[in-house]
Amino acid sequence: MAALLIIAVPAFTVIQSQNWKISEDYSIKFTGKNASGIFKGFKGTISFDETNLAASKFDVSIDVSTINTGSGMKNTHAKSEKWFDAGKYPTISFTSSFITKTSTGYEAKGRLTMHGVTKDFIIPFPFTKNGNGGAFASGFEINRIDFNMQTPEPDLDAATIFKVDLNIPVHK
């Protein structure tokens, strides 16, 4: 009976990945043609284990109203219906479907939702482990037109592509 339990119990054990807590000193920066700044209000669940990518998952969001361009007028403009429409679409979210190893680190493939539009999206990242902590970093581009962030009139000074840089320190 004991031998049967030793064999059977591991078959029903759920393999989990490491749950990480997001440190307060994270950085989410964006840069475009005539606008740059940061977002705060980042939260969510990060489960990541380099040895068990199948159980790893990101489910994170950003509060759109936390945008800071360094200019009160630009912040108000960015939160308005002309751009992010923070009243109607208060969050930007990403939920991974799966994570794979690459030659430069990892890729989280999943669904990015912004401005009421959800699209398949890939976020490349390295993970640097440091004792009981670590850091996720990433740099990628977002085309605002893909997420229906179009101005009613053509705005020749507005960037279509924005570069996003993430640095997310985590701890156990």
trRosetta pair geometry for C-beta under 8 A, 3 or more apart (Angstrom, degrees):
i j d omega theta_ij theta_ji phi_ij phi_ji
1 4 5.6 -54 -152 33 32 113
1 5 6.6 31 152 -17 65 103
2 5 5.7 -54 -151 36 34 111
2 6 6.4 36 151 -21 66 105
3 6 5.6 -52 -148 34 33 114
3 7 6.5 27 154 -13 64 107
4 7 5.9 -61 -150 40 30 107
4 8 5.8 16 159 -12 69 117
5 8 5.9 -61 -130 45 28 103
5 9 5.7 32 173 -29 68 110
6 9 6.8 -40 -128 25 17 109
6 10 7.9 13 168 -9 47 103
7 10 7.4 -75 -175 33 25 101
7 11 7.5 21 145 -20 61 113
8 11 5.7 -61 -163 27 43 117
8 12 7.1 16 155 -4 73 107
9 12 6.3 -74 -157 43 36 97
9 13 6.6 52 149 -45 70 100
10 13 5.2 -37 -146 5 43 123
15 52 5.9 -146 153 -150 119 143
15 54 7.8 45 93 81 127 107
15 55 5.4 -131 113 -54 89 147
16 19 7.8 -24 159 -34 118 92
16 47 7.2 -85 -178 -163 84 128
16 49 8.0 116 128 -20 50 142
16 52 7.9 88 112 112 21 152
16 55 5.7 -176 -146 170 26 143
17 47 4.5 111 76 160 109 91
17 48 5.8 -67 153 -177 133 2
17 49 3.6 -147 -144 -2 88 107
17 52 5.1 -161 -91 89 88 111
17 55 4.2 169 -32 106 95 100
17 56 4.6 109 -88 -82 173 64
17 57 7.5 153 41 10 136 72
18 47 6.8 159 78 -159 39 59
18 48 6.1 -37 66 74 91 52
18 49 4.8 125 3 -77 87 87
18 172 7.1 -67 -173 -106 110 96
19 45 7.2 -48 -143 -163 99 89
19 46 7.2 123 -159 83 53 57
19 47 5.2 -29 -94 -101 65 79
19 172 7.9 94 83 -140 65 64
20 46 4.5 -39 60 91 104 111
20 47 7.4 176 11 -93 78 27
20 48 6.2 -15 -6 33 124 99
20 134 7.2 -73 -122 50 141 105
20 170 3.7 21 170 171 127 137
20 171 6.9 122 -160 53 81 19
20 172 6.8 -62 -116 -87 60 46
21 170 6.3 146 69 -161 41 77
21 171 5.5 -32 61 67 97 72
21 172 7.1 65 11 164 96 7
22 26 6.0 -19 180 -44 103 137
22 42 6.6 -134 168 115 155 102
22 43 6.8 -159 43 -124 148 44
22 44 7.2 71 -30 51 140 68
22 46 6.6 110 -62 2 89 125
22 168 6.3 -54 -135 -169 95 102
22 169 7.8 104 -164 82 53 55
22 170 5.9 -43 -101 -104 41 81
23 26 6.2 143 77 -46 74 80
23 133 7.5 34 -50 -147 130 127
23 168 7.7 147 39 178 85 55
23 169 4.0 -27 37 94 137 100
23 170 6.2 -145 -13 -90 90 24
23 171 6.0 79 -67 -6 100 100
25 169 5.9 9 74 35 94 132
26 42 5.6 -84 89 64 147 145
26 166 7.7 -16 -178 -167 101 79
26 167 6.6 175 -159 93 58 63
26 168 4.8 12 -130 -118 113 61
26 169 6.3 -147 -82 29 66 72
27 38 7.0 -73 -159 -134 70 119
27 165 7.3 -17 121 112 105 91
27 166 7.1 157 89 -156 67 37
27 167 4.4 17 49 50 105 101
27 168 7.9 -134 40 -65 57 48
28 38 6.0 113 78 -163 65 74
28 39 4.4 -41 95 56 125 94
28 40 7.7 176 41 -75 110 28
28 42 5.9 143 -23 -62 137 134
28 62 6.5 -146 128 -108 172 137
28 164 7.2 -14 -169 -167 79 98
28 165 7.8 164 -152 84 35 53
28 166 5.7 2 -107 -109 71 76
29 36 7.3 12 -180 -178 92 94
29 37 7.3 -164 -146 108 65 27
29 38 5.3 -37 -98 -97 63 76
29 164 7.2 156 85 -155 52 49
29 165 4.6 -9 61 58 102 98
29 166 7.9 -166 27 -72 68 36
30 35 7.8 -1 111 119 104 89
30 36 6.3 -166 98 -144 60 57
30 37 6.2 -4 55 59 89 64
30 38 7.5 164 16 -94 75 27
30 39 7.3 51 -11 -19 110 99
30 162 5.0 6 -172 171 109 122
30 163 6.8 153 -156 79 55 51
30 164 5.2 -18 -100 -99 81 71
30 165 7.7 -176 -79 20 34 70
31 36 4.4 8 -113 -113 64 111
31 162 6.7 152 71 -162 37 72
31 163 4.7 -15 59 58 95 102
31 165 7.6 28 -2 -4 106 106
32 35 4.8 8 57 60 113 81
32 36 6.5 -173 27 -71 62 66
32 158 7.7 -8 146 -175 138 57
32 159 3.1 -163 180 45 107 152
32 161 7.1 165 -125 91 87 46
32 162 4.4 -44 -72 -103 102 83
32 163 7.4 176 -72 17 50 70
33 157 6.9 -168 112 173 124 54
33 158 6.9 119 54 164 124 19
33 159 3.5 167 5 -72 93 96
34 157 5.1 4 -3 162 156 96
34 158 6.9 -84 42 -101 112 35
34 159 6.6 -179 21 -27 67 94
35 69 6.0 -51 -160 -131 88 131
35 74 6.5 172 -125 -167 103 130
35 78 7.3 144 -164 -84 144 118
35 158 7.7 3 -2 -135 121 67
35 159 6.6 -133 36 17 92 114
35 162 8.0 -41 83 -109 99 114
36 69 6.8 122 78 -144 38 80
37 67 6.2 70 108 -179 140 80
37 68 5.2 -171 -176 93 118 49
37 69 3.7 -85 -63 -99 139 49
37 70 6.2 -153 -105 -8 96 81
37 74 7.7 176 -49 117 140 127
37 75 7.9 148 -135 -87 166 82
37 78 7.9 -86 36 -52 151 170
38 67 7.7 162 88 -151 42 47
38 68 5.3 -11 60 60 85 97
39 42 6.8 99 115 -55 101 95
39 62 4.9 22 150 -170 144 133
39 63 7.6 164 -177 63 102 58
39 64 7.8 -49 -132 -120 120 34
39 66 5.5 85 -166 93 66 100
39 67 5.7 -27 -99 -94 77 59
39 68 7.6 163 -91 18 28 76
39 92 7.8 -53 -143 35 167 130
40 63 7.3 -24 97 57 64 104
40 66 4.0 -117 62 171 77 133
40 68 7.1 35 -7 -5 100 118
41 62 5.8 92 93 -169 91 58
41 63 2.9 -81 159 36 148 109
41 64 7.9 -78 84 6 147 22
41 65 7.1 87 -39 63 167 73
41 66 3.6 178 -5 -12 119 149
42 60 6.7 6 -172 -179 87 113
42 61 7.5 176 -144 91 49 40
42 62 5.3 -18 -94 -101 71 78
42 63 7.9 -120 -55 10 33 78
42 168 7.6 -125 142 -112 151 108
43 60 7.0 176 96 -150 32 73
43 61 6.2 -17 64 60 75 81
43 63 7.9 40 10 -27 104 97
44 58 7.1 48 128 -179 136 71
44 59 5.3 -162 -172 102 111 58
44 60 3.2 -155 38 -108 160 55
44 61 5.6 134 -65 10 113 67
44 93 7.9 140 -90 -140 134 86
45 57 7.3 11 111 102 105 97
45 58 7.5 167 91 -154 63 35
45 59 4.7 12 53 57 98 100
45 60 7.3 -145 42 -68 44 66
46 58 5.7 3 -114 -113 72 75
46 60 6.9 21 -65 -63 87 115
46 136 7.5 -138 -148 -16 148 145
46 168 7.7 157 -72 140 159 138
46 170 6.1 -96 81 -110 147 147
47 55 6.9 -84 139 139 121 78
47 56 5.7 -168 110 -141 76 47
47 57 4.9 21 54 47 107 78
47 58 7.8 -152 36 -68 63 39
48 56 4.6 51 -119 -143 52 115
48 57 7.9 -146 -68 35 63 32
48 58 7.6 22 -61 -64 106 83
48 99 7.4 4 -122 34 90 177
48 127 6.7 -167 148 -111 143 156
48 136 7.8 135 -9 -73 171 123
49 52 4.1 12 91 48 125 93
49 53 7.4 -137 78 -64 69 37
49 55 6.4 8 35 74 120 105
49 56 5.7 -151 31 -73 65 101
50 53 7.4 3 -155 -63 27 84
50 127 6.7 -155 -75 75 107 138
50 129 7.7 -82 -19 -41 136 130
52 55 4.7 -5 142 33 112 110
52 56 6.6 144 103 -36 69 89
53 56 5.0 -50 -147 20 43 123
53 98 7.5 65 146 -178 98 81
53 99 4.8 -130 -165 88 98 95
53 100 6.6 95 162 -101 152 30
53 101 6.6 -122 -57 -37 156 85
53 106 7.5 -172 -120 -134 123 122
54 98 7.5 -17 -123 -139 49 100
56 96 7.7 -23 121 95 80 148
56 99 4.7 -49 91 34 121 140
57 95 7.7 0 -178 -168 100 72
57 96 5.4 -168 -149 66 59 107
57 99 7.5 -149 -83 -18 35 114
58 94 6.3 -5 118 111 116 101
58 95 7.0 -172 97 -138 68 32
58 96 4.4 78 40 -11 86 116
58 99 7.7 99 -9 -68 97 120
58 108 5.4 9 16 -154 132 153
58 110 7.0 -132 65 -8 98 160
58 123 7.9 -54 57 56 160 139
59 93 7.9 1 -173 -174 61 105
59 94 7.8 -159 -133 96 28 56
59 95 4.9 21 -114 -115 76 85
59 96 7.4 -105 -59 21 58 74
60 93 6.9 174 94 -149 44 65
60 94 5.6 -3 60 57 87 89
60 95 8.0 172 24 -78 53 51
61 91 4.6 -3 -176 -174 123 126
61 92 6.5 155 -157 79 67 46
61 93 4.1 -24 -99 -98 94 85
61 94 7.6 174 -82 19 50 60
62 66 7.1 -118 176 52 84 117
62 91 6.5 145 70 -157 46 71
62 92 4.5 -6 52 54 103 99
62 93 7.7 -164 20 -73 64 46
63 66 4.7 76 86 -8 98 111
63 90 6.7 -23 -147 163 68 87
63 91 6.2 -40 -101 -101 42 77
64 67 6.3 -10 179 -27 55 107
64 79 6.8 134 137 -120 98 79
64 84 4.8 176 -169 160 130 139
64 86 4.2 -164 105 -113 117 92
64 89 6.6 69 -19 108 160 77
64 90 5.6 -152 29 -167 108 35
64 91 6.2 -143 -19 -89 92 20
64 92 6.2 110 -73 -22 89 88
65 79 6.1 55 -116 -124 62 128
65 86 4.7 114 -72 -176 76 145
65 90 6.7 -18 -20 -148 102 84
67 75 5.9 168 100 -138 91 79
67 78 5.1 -111 114 112 153 139
67 79 6.4 -173 42 -63 123 88
67 84 7.0 167 -26 -5 149 158
67 86 7.8 -134 7 -73 115 132
68 75 6.2 -6 -118 -99 43 122
69 74 4.0 -80 78 107 149 127
69 75 5.5 -162 22 -65 96 70
69 78 6.3 146 -31 -22 128 144
70 74 7.5 14 61 53 62 133
71 74 3.9 67 77 14 111 108
71 75 6.5 -177 88 -14 55 82
72 75 5.6 -53 -146 34 31 114
72 76 6.4 31 156 -18 65 104
73 76 5.9 -53 -151 35 30 110
73 77 6.3 31 151 -18 64 109
74 77 5.4 -55 -144 40 34 115
74 78 6.0 37 155 -24 68 106
75 78 5.8 -54 -145 35 28 111
75 79 6.4 19 158 -12 63 109
76 79 6.1 -63 -149 41 28 105
76 80 6.4 42 150 -41 62 105
77 80 5.6 -49 -154 13 31 121
77 82 6.6 -40 -173 63 74 128
77 83 6.6 70 140 -3 69 130
78 83 4.9 -66 -147 81 43 153
78 84 5.8 33 159 2 71 113
79 83 7.3 15 -5 69 11 108
79 84 5.9 -39 -119 61 35 114
79 85 7.8 106 169 -92 44 8
79 86 4.1 -32 -157 2 87 129
79 87 7.8 85 162 -23 91 76
80 83 6.1 72 62 26 72 85
80 84 7.8 94 49 47 36 70
80 85 7.0 -16 132 -87 32 52
80 86 8.0 -4 -40 14 17 89
81 85 4.7 46 -119 -101 48 97
81 87 7.7 -36 -69 40 80 112
81 88 7.4 61 -109 3 83 125
82 85 7.9 157 31 -60 27 81
82 151 5.8 20 -169 -118 92 88
82 152 7.6 -82 -124 1 82 90
83 149 6.1 31 -158 -163 54 111
83 151 7.9 -11 -75 -79 64 88
84 89 6.6 -130 167 78 71 108
84 115 6.4 -123 -145 -83 49 94
84 149 7.2 -3 -83 -120 43 125
85 88 4.5 -19 148 42 113 108
85 89 5.3 65 89 23 94 99
85 115 6.6 89 40 -133 106 83
86 89 6.9 -78 -115 72 24 62
86 90 5.7 59 -176 -111 67 56
87 90 7.3 10 -137 -70 10 85
88 116 7.2 -27 132 -50 106 122
89 114 7.3 82 159 -179 138 41
89 115 5.1 129 88 -120 173 32
89 116 5.1 -106 -90 -38 126 80
91 113 7.7 39 104 96 88 106
92 112 7.5 -3 -180 -173 89 88
92 113 6.9 178 -156 90 46 61
92 114 4.6 14 -125 -102 94 91
93 112 7.4 171 90 -151 47 46
93 113 4.8 3 55 51 90 104
93 114 8.0 -175 28 -64 52 61
94 108 7.6 78 153 118 124 129
94 110 5.9 99 179 90 81 128
94 111 7.2 171 -146 85 51 46
94 112 5.0 -11 -100 -102 87 72
94 113 7.6 -169 -73 20 42 68
94 121 6.8 -86 -126 76 106 132
94 123 6.8 40 -173 -26 155 141
95 110 5.2 -153 97 177 46 132
95 111 5.5 -4 57 54 88 92
96 99 6.0 16 171 -56 148 88
96 108 4.3 -77 -105 -173 127 103
96 109 6.6 87 -153 66 82 38
96 110 3.8 -112 -115 -54 34 136
96 123 8.0 -91 -88 36 103 111
97 109 5.5 -49 51 103 100 83
97 110 4.7 166 -8 -103 73 66
97 111 7.1 81 -42 -18 101 84
98 108 8.0 -176 98 -149 32 52
98 109 5.7 -3 62 56 73 101
98 110 7.8 166 23 -68 41 80
99 106 5.6 9 -180 178 102 122
99 107 6.9 172 -152 84 59 45
99 108 5.0 -22 -101 -100 90 68
99 109 7.4 178 -88 18 36 71
100 106 6.7 160 83 -156 39 72
100 107 5.3 -9 57 55 89 93
100 109 7.2 23 3 -6 104 111
101 105 7.9 -129 -151 138 58 28
101 106 5.9 -46 -107 -102 42 74
102 105 5.9 6 58 63 98 48
102 106 6.1 159 13 -108 90 16
102 107 5.4 73 -35 -21 127 100
102 124 6.9 -43 33 -137 157 101
104 124 7.0 25 85 179 117 124
104 126 6.7 -84 148 -70 74 99
105 124 6.6 106 68 174 115 83
105 125 5.6 -118 129 108 140 38
105 126 3.5 -120 -99 -90 138 60
105 127 6.6 134 -162 2 106 65
106 124 7.3 158 88 -157 45 54
106 125 5.6 -23 67 70 90 77
106 126 7.2 132 16 -107 79 28
106 127 6.4 17 9 -12 128 105
107 122 5.4 -9 -173 -169 113 105
107 123 7.0 151 -158 76 60 42
107 124 5.2 -30 -100 -101 80 64
107 125 7.5 140 -98 21 33 69
108 122 7.1 154 78 -156 48 52
108 123 4.7 -11 57 59 100 97
108 125 6.8 11 -5 15 102 117
109 120 7.3 0 -175 -172 89 94
109 121 7.7 172 -150 88 50 41
109 122 5.2 -18 -101 -103 73 82
110 120 7.6 -177 109 -147 20 58
110 121 6.4 -26 74 63 63 80
110 123 7.7 -22 33 9 101 102
111 118 5.3 11 179 -176 111 105
111 119 7.1 157 -151 77 65 28
111 120 6.4 -47 -97 -98 62 43
111 121 6.8 97 -143 20 17 92
112 118 7.1 166 84 -148 39 56
112 119 5.7 -21 61 62 89 81
112 120 7.9 44 17 146 83 10
112 121 3.7 22 -7 4 117 153
112 142 8.0 -133 145 -116 157 118
113 116 7.6 -5 -176 -133 92 8
113 117 7.0 175 -147 85 59 37
113 118 4.4 -20 -94 -94 88 83
113 119 8.0 155 -85 16 43 60
114 117 6.4 -24 69 58 61 83
114 142 7.6 31 31 -169 165 143
114 147 4.5 -18 87 -149 102 152
114 149 7.7 -38 130 -39 107 122
115 147 4.6 106 45 150 119 105
115 148 5.7 -160 122 69 124 86
115 149 5.2 -146 -67 -65 170 94
116 148 7.1 -46 70 60 98 131
117 146 7.3 -178 119 134 146 63
117 147 4.5 -175 56 -144 129 62
117 148 5.3 142 -42 10 136 105
119 146 6.2 -2 -51 156 166 114
119 147 7.1 -105 -7 -83 126 81
122 140 7.8 -174 95 -126 67 148
123 138 5.5 4 177 -157 95 159
123 140 6.0 -110 -126 -15 64 153
123 166 8.0 10 -167 22 124 146
124 138 6.0 149 81 -138 56 97
124 139 7.8 -31 72 56 101 57
124 140 6.5 140 29 -72 86 110
125 136 5.1 8 177 -169 141 91
125 137 6.1 155 -151 71 86 42
125 138 4.2 -52 -89 -74 91 102
125 166 7.6 -42 -105 76 117 120
126 136 7.8 170 83 -146 44 49
126 137 5.9 -5 54 53 86 97
127 134 5.9 22 178 163 89 132
127 135 7.3 171 -153 83 52 42
127 136 5.6 -20 -103 -96 78 70
128 134 5.8 171 90 -161 50 81
128 135 5.0 -4 56 53 100 89
128 137 7.5 24 0 -2 108 110
129 133 7.7 157 -160 98 53 40
129 134 4.3 -36 -109 -97 48 117
130 133 5.2 -23 74 78 90 85
130 134 5.6 152 19 -93 74 49
130 135 7.2 21 5 -6 119 90
132 171 5.9 42 123 -158 89 86
132 172 4.8 -89 -177 19 93 113
133 169 6.5 9 174 -178 123 92
133 170 6.1 168 -159 91 76 51
133 171 4.1 -33 -99 -97 96 76
133 172 7.1 -122 -77 -6 51 73
134 169 7.5 172 95 -151 35 57
134 170 5.5 -13 64 60 78 95
134 171 7.9 159 20 -84 59 42
135 167 6.4 -7 -175 -171 119 77
135 168 6.5 152 -159 79 66 48
135 169 4.7 -32 -98 -98 92 61
135 170 6.8 164 -93 14 37 75
136 166 6.9 -18 114 123 92 115
136 167 7.8 165 86 -153 54 32
136 168 4.4 -9 59 61 97 106
136 170 6.8 42 -6 -13 95 118
137 166 6.4 169 -152 93 39 72
137 167 5.2 4 -109 -106 86 68
137 168 7.4 -171 -74 23 41 69
138 164 7.7 4 109 109 96 93
138 165 7.4 177 91 -150 54 41
138 166 4.5 12 50 48 91 110
139 163 6.8 -2 -170 -176 92 97
139 164 7.1 171 -148 87 46 54
139 165 5.0 -4 -103 -105 85 75
139 166 7.5 -160 -68 23 43 69
140 163 7.7 169 93 -152 26 57
140 164 5.7 -15 65 59 72 98
141 161 5.3 -3 -174 -172 121 105
141 162 6.8 154 -155 78 67 41
141 163 5.6 -37 -97 -98 78 56
141 164 7.1 159 -103 13 24 81
142 146 7.4 -123 -176 49 71 122
142 147 7.4 0 173 -9 111 128
142 161 7.3 153 78 -153 39 57
142 162 5.2 -18 60 61 90 94
142 164 6.0 42 -7 -19 109 122
143 146 4.4 85 83 -9 99 109
143 147 7.8 154 94 0 61 84
143 160 6.0 2 -150 151 80 88
143 161 5.5 -30 -96 -96 69 72
144 147 6.0 -71 -160 48 44 99
144 149 3.9 -74 175 71 99 121
144 150 7.7 152 123 -65 96 52
144 159 7.6 104 1 103 127 73
144 160 6.1 -136 38 -161 93 46
144 161 7.7 -149 -1 -82 80 22
144 162 6.5 67 -45 -8 99 111
145 148 7.6 41 -170 -81 38 22
145 149 6.9 -99 -76 57 28 70
145 150 6.0 55 -120 -74 74 97
145 160 5.7 -8 -18 -156 111 102
151 154 7.1 124 78 -119 108 13
151 155 4.6 54 36 -14 158 117
151 158 6.5 140 -13 3 133 163
155 158 3.9 50 105 -5 117 120
159 162 6.0 109 111 -73 128 72
